[in-house]
Amino acid sequence: MSTHDKLAMVAEEAIEQVRYSREQARWLDAVVKSIHDVLEGGRADVGARISRAQDLASLASYLAFDLHNYSDVRVSDLQAQLDAAGGAQ
């Protein structure tokens, strides 16, 4: 495989990582908006709304943690591939 091909493969994987991050950000946005909606009011009593908001906040935390960890791994992997292909650091 040529250096060009290796670099193209790294670039494609990096673009896929950005797409994944964008999707995760969209999910986080939906969860945070849902938290806002739950806390804003409704028919459920305050205790039920708070409980639901806490569950949604836990989900947002999980998604953020997952994205952070996955991104760390991908950055390391992509950097190693780039280095192996002879790319810039």
C-alpha positions as CSV (number, residue, x, y, z in Angstrom):
1,M,0.0,0.0,0.0
2,S,1.4,3.4,-1.0
3,T,1.9,6.3,1.5
4,H,-0.9,8.1,-0.3
5,D,-3.2,5.2,0.1
6,K,-2.3,4.9,3.8
7,L,-2.9,8.6,4.4
8,A,-6.2,8.5,2.5
9,M,-7.3,5.6,4.8
10,V,-6.4,7.6,7.9
11,A,-8.3,10.6,6.5
12,E,-11.4,8.5,5.9
13,E,-11.2,7.1,9.4
14,A,-10.8,10.6,10.8
15,I,-13.8,11.8,8.9
16,E,-15.8,8.8,10.3
17,Q,-14.8,9.8,13.8
18,V,-16.0,13.3,13.2
19,R,-19.3,12.0,11.9
20,Y,-19.7,9.8,15.0
21,S,-18.9,12.8,17.3
22,R,-21.5,14.9,15.5
23,E,-24.1,12.2,16.0
24,Q,-23.2,11.9,19.7
25,A,-23.5,15.7,20.0
26,R,-26.9,15.5,18.4
27,W,-28.0,12.9,21.0
28,L,-26.6,15.0,23.9
29,D,-28.5,18.0,22.6
30,A,-31.7,16.0,22.5
31,V,-31.2,14.7,26.1
32,V,-30.4,18.2,27.4
33,K,-33.4,19.7,25.7
34,S,-35.5,16.9,27.2
35,I,-34.1,17.7,30.7
36,H,-35.1,21.3,30.1
37,D,-38.6,20.3,29.0
38,V,-39.1,18.0,32.0
39,L,-38.0,20.6,34.5
40,E,-40.0,23.4,32.8
41,G,-43.3,21.9,34.0
42,G,-46.1,19.5,33.1
43,R,-48.7,17.4,34.8
44,A,-46.4,15.2,36.7
45,D,-45.6,16.1,40.3
46,V,-42.3,17.8,41.0
47,G,-40.7,14.7,42.5
48,A,-41.4,12.7,39.3
49,R,-40.1,15.4,37.1
50,I,-36.9,15.7,39.1
51,S,-36.4,11.9,39.0
52,R,-36.9,11.9,35.2
53,A,-34.5,14.8,34.9
54,Q,-31.9,12.9,36.9
55,D,-32.2,9.9,34.7
56,L,-31.8,12.0,31.6
57,A,-28.8,13.8,33.1
58,S,-27.3,10.3,33.8
59,L,-27.8,9.4,30.2
60,A,-26.2,12.7,29.0
61,S,-23.2,12.0,31.4
62,Y,-22.9,8.5,30.0
63,L,-23.0,9.7,26.4
64,A,-20.4,12.4,27.1
65,F,-18.1,9.9,28.9
66,D,-18.4,7.4,26.1
67,L,-17.6,10.0,23.4
68,H,-14.6,11.2,25.4
69,N,-13.2,7.7,25.9
70,Y,-13.9,6.6,22.3
71,S,-12.4,9.8,20.9
72,D,-9.2,9.3,23.0
73,V,-8.8,5.9,21.6
74,R,-9.4,7.0,18.1
75,V,-7.0,9.9,18.3
76,S,-4.3,7.5,19.5
77,D,-5.1,5.0,16.8
78,L,-5.2,7.6,14.0
79,Q,-2.0,9.2,15.2
80,A,-0.2,5.8,15.2
81,Q,-1.5,5.1,11.7
82,L,-0.4,8.5,10.5
83,D,3.0,8.1,12.0
84,A,3.3,4.6,10.4
85,A,2.3,6.1,7.0
86,G,5.0,8.7,7.3
87,G,2.7,11.6,7.9
88,A,3.2,14.8,9.8
89,Q,2.9,14.9,13.6
